[in-house]
C-alpha cells in the first residue's frame, strides 16, 4: 500500500515536472519542430527523423549572446522508414537505445553573428559519448514564435555508432538538420 | 535475399538488385520499341488453345517485366531509399516516404516475383516441350536464318 502511494506521488511529481517544463520560457514545440539525420548509404541519401524530443531555447533578439539551449532526444523514436532498419539501429552495435535512450545537447557558449545568426557550441552526448559541437543557427521570427534552424555534421565513429565493417557502404559523416519552434513568451 | 541478416553485404546485394531491376526496365523499353517496329514471325501451326496460351503468356511476361521493376522502384522510394544507379546516377523519387504504402508495395513486389518465376518456368517448359517432344521450330524461329522452313511448309 505504501509502495503504491509512493508510486502515485512519483507520478504526480513527474506530471508536475512536465507541466512546469511545458510552461517554462522557451519550451520547444515538438509538433512544429523536426530533427532529421541524413546519412549516405552507397551514395544514396537516407533520412532518419527523430519523432520525440524536448528541450528549451531561451532567446532574446536584443541579447543573442545570452541565448541558452538544451535538448534531449528520444533515441527510440528514430524513424528511418522501414521496420527492419528501425529495429537494427536500436541494437548495441548502433545506438544501443536500451542502454542510452537519450541523446542530449546543451549550449555552453553562444556567439552572435550578423542577420539573426548565432553560433552555439556545447557538449553533444550520444550513446554515452560526448563531443563538443558548434552549430550555426538561423533565427526566424513569425507570429510571435521563433524558429531556430541549422545543421551540422557529426562522425559516427566518434560516437561509436556502427562497427567498422560498415565503412564501405555507410559514410562516417552524418548530417543533422534541425528546425526548432519556440512560442513567444 | 529479404531474409538475410542485417549486414553490409545485404545493403550491397539490395543495391545490385535495384540496379539490375532498373537495367531490366530500360532494356524493356528498348525491346518494346524493337517489337513495335519488328513484328514477331508468325506462330507455328498448333492447336488454337496453345496459340492463345502462348500469346497470353507473352503478354503477361511483358506486363510483369514492367510491373516488377516499377513496384520495386516505388517500394524503395516509399521506404525512404532513393535509388542511385550504379552509385553514380541519382534516379528521381516516384513517391515520398510512406510506411503504409511501403508495406503494400513490398507485398506486391514479393508476390509479383513469385508469380513471375512461375510464369518464366511455364514459358521455358513449354518452349522445351516444343523443341524436344514436338520437335518443331518454335525455338528456332527466334533465329530466322536457322529455321528448317517448317513454319511455312507445315508437315
Interface residues (C-beta under 8 A of the other chain):
Chain A: X41 X42 X43 X44 X45 X46 X47 X80 X81 X82 X84 X85 X88 X165 X166 X168 X169 X170
Chain B: X6 X7 X8 X11 X12 X15 X78 X79 X80 X81 X82 X83 X84 X87 X88 X90 X97 X99 X102
